[in-house]
Amino acid sequence: GGMAAAVLLLLLLLAAAGPAPGRADAGRERRDALREELLLSPLPTGDVAATFQFRTRWDADLQRGAVSHYRLFPKALGRLVAALGVRELHLALTQGFWRTRYWGQPPLQAPAGAELWVWFQPTVTDVDKAWKELSNILSGIFCASLNFIDSTNTVIPTASFKPLGLANGTDHHLLRYAVLPREVVCTENLTPWKKLLPCGSKAGLAVLLKAERLFHSSYHSQAVHIRPICRDASCLALSWELRQTLTVVFDFFSSGQGKKDWSLFKMFSRTLTDACPLASQSKVYVDISPKNKEKELLEVSPPPTSVHEAIVQGDRRTYAVYDLLSPSLFNTSRSLNVQLKWKRPQDSSEMPIPTLHAQRYVGGYGLQTGEICTLIYNTHPYRAFPVILLETVPWYLRLYVHTLTIITKGKENKPSYIHYQPAQDRSRPHLLEMLIQLPANSVTKITIQFERALLKWTEYPPDPNHGFYVGSSVLSALVPSVTAMKDMDVEQSPLFTSLFPSSDGSSYFVRLYTEPLLVNLPTPDFSMPYNVICLTCTVVAVCYGSFYNLLTRTFHVEEPSRGGLAKRLANVIRKFRGVPPL
Amino acid sequence: VCTSRFWFNYRHVANTLSVYRSVKRLGIPDSHIVLMLADDMACNPRNPKPATVFSHKNMELNVYGDDVEVDYRSYEVTVENFLRVLTGRIPPSTPRSKRLLSDDRSNILIYMTGHGGNGFLKFQDSEEITNVELADAFEQMWQKRRYNELLFIIDTCQGASMYERFYSPNIMALASSQVGEDSLSHQPDLGIGVHLMDRYTFYVLEFLEEIHPASQTNMNDLFQVCPKSLCVSTPGHRTDLFQRDPQNVLITDFFGSVRKVEITAETLSLDRDVPGLESKFPEEELATEPLKYAEQLPVAQIIHQKPKQKDWHPPGGFILGLWALIIMVFFKTYGIKHMKHVF
């Protein structure tokens, strides 16, 4: 009886214990999910910005175990992450420039050209070799010249570019950052990007991505972000997230034909017909926030399925939401063409100024020296905040760090942290990182002088008179929010709010880029060797040749010619006659 | 391969893209095509219609399309890269799409366009490839058995000079003009402002538009394309190195890729649950404490970041020599017996 009871108790205990703690279910299929979203935000200048975000999340650990079955997560990127020990990968290809001063703070900005920054796992022993292989593989996948990334344009930032995903420690020797400002973005880069999406460009929001409309814009940026994130609220396991974002700004004059009313058809020349069947969520958000706290100016049609309020970038915003998976949306018509109309004309004096914006330009004259000036504006009325400025300058512009001056409101502003790594000719660029406190309502001017180097004649590109690009500088800042943000569930909030992990609601993290610079280096005239050879040979031939002739020419008396046959016959006859010969 | 840079050489990019388009249409996939464009015309700021490259005026045919894959772009199109692709001597980290993975059973079509002269072709206005180099590259390919048959088409001024020096077997070559003649461009478009295509390639494209994967047209028809009345220059060709008679060589041998398809009448059942195909993940160990995101701007941590201690290196030769000189001079001046007073 006692033994039976003990056995029964044991059985009950075993049944109640369930799966052992600390072990996840083995053999159960790992879930992956796709969320797609489009955000349409009208900008103060009349342009409209459209941001697509496609997020594939996979509850598997790519680093361990041989994963062989890929469903939604693209195999090309999954194998890349596993084989090269990549912890985080961010690649952006951009054409154009986001004008922060006029358009407001960008949801996610990227510098002009190609930008690649990668955090490697601590297990990677030779980070430089892995970096070189990674850039070559990515250049094959995205048809971009990323194979030009080498030690002359790679830097190791020490304070900026902290990991955006889960991180165990931030040893900055595992980070690499490179920018190729000369890179062109065109259809051949968009096509492989679209092919990475689970539905391709055949269903869902990606049907709107047609190259002829996307590249006829003021700003086009497509990016791929891979990072590990928390699997759930307890954050005891990680999932891998692939986020593909595409931001495009359609110009008021060229695409809008001078009218401020926009619609999906006007922007993309297509409308939405259905959601991607593989997506668990597919939504279109339209920013209908009232500006300056007045009544609504913007009207959207057809009526949205819901209205969502969120605190984005420290400000309370209202969004009209169209849920493509809700059955009521396609009841009346088979296609969805979201239209935005302005109720009353917008006054240009109402343009809000973003709290943080910057610009950069080259000063000076001539081809010997110059000066890089960066202006950073803090327009907040009473709050000061710090900003990290990262500048990467190619080695052929020799910076003089003793001429670095930072002036705020007329006085010198000493940065709390400076990291400067000088360049080495032909092997390393300059790296300058500074943490600067920006007082409230101020303009900070940072200037540094440089001298232009003369390159070897084989190092010039085929079009040297175009100029040489200096990549954008990066500003990372924690900008104080207008409204405090509550900690929201990452899975429920819209995708465009959740790329930068926020630690505390009183400020939000923003990363801005300045303009790239175009600098002329002293360029030799490549046709000169040919000209010089021709000229020298002509001079030598004419002068030396004539001289040589004069000195060495000898004169002989020439025997008069005997004459032809007729003349000789005539002479014979004249001899007989006794007359002198001819 | 398009070798010209700058906006006014739009027609060379249009030439290359139209041949690319025909070749894709006839069945050759992107993985078997290496496309080199020396400049970007489609997204050039001077292009009034971005993401398009037209070959006809009035913008009828967009040869750029939506599905183009350019393997070598912009500054990557150099003589060195071109010869490396042909001969296969490529750095090991080059991705597959940038390699010519051919063997001794492959037929290769090479189309080059740009500016050329008597015996050379100019790459990007800064270097050139000579006909001797090209002939030697083809000989290397032959010796490494990298091709079965090769068709070389060139559309430049004095193009026939480029194939004069070939000496490897199984090469057929076509050029748009003879030595001493210039190849002319076809027609400008007033909207775009430049010439859109070269005459020879324009008529070749027209000819190829009528070819479909099953057509039986042979090389002799290609030789007749663009007579002097249409082209103003005299196209030339060279077939002495080629072993088959051009009459028997189909256009689709080089321009198309016909795959062998076997049709079967029996049905195959695809079982939904095949054992062994489930993804077997190793058992994961959950972390004992929750993982965290990194702080994006840890001001305090950054300010107190100690600079990395520089490794101590022993003093180099110059410093040692300098100190040795100083010490010698000192002791010569004051004498060695004063040393105990100094120390």
Interface residues (C-beta under 8 A of the other chain):
Chain A: G22 R23 A24 A26 G27 E29 R30 A60 D61 R64 G65 V67 S68 H69 Q95 K132 E133 N136 I137 S139 G140 I141 C143 A144 S145 N147 F148 T158 A159 K162 P163 L164 G165 L166 A167 N168 T170 R182 V184 V185 C186 T187 E188 T191 P192 K210 A211 E212 L214 F215 H216 C230 S234 C235 L236 A237 L238 P386 I388 S416 Y417 H419 L435 P461 P462 D463 S476 A477 L478 F500 P501 S503 F509 F526
Chain B: R5 F6 D40 A42 C43 K49 P50 A51 T52 Y64 G65 D66 D67 V68 E69 V70 D71 R73 S74 Y75 E76 S93 T94 P95 R96 S97 K98 Q124 D125 S126 L277 E278 S279 K280 F281 P282 E283 E284 E285 L286 A287 T288 P290 L291 K292 Y293 A294 E295 Q296 L297 P298 V299 I302 I303 Q305 P307
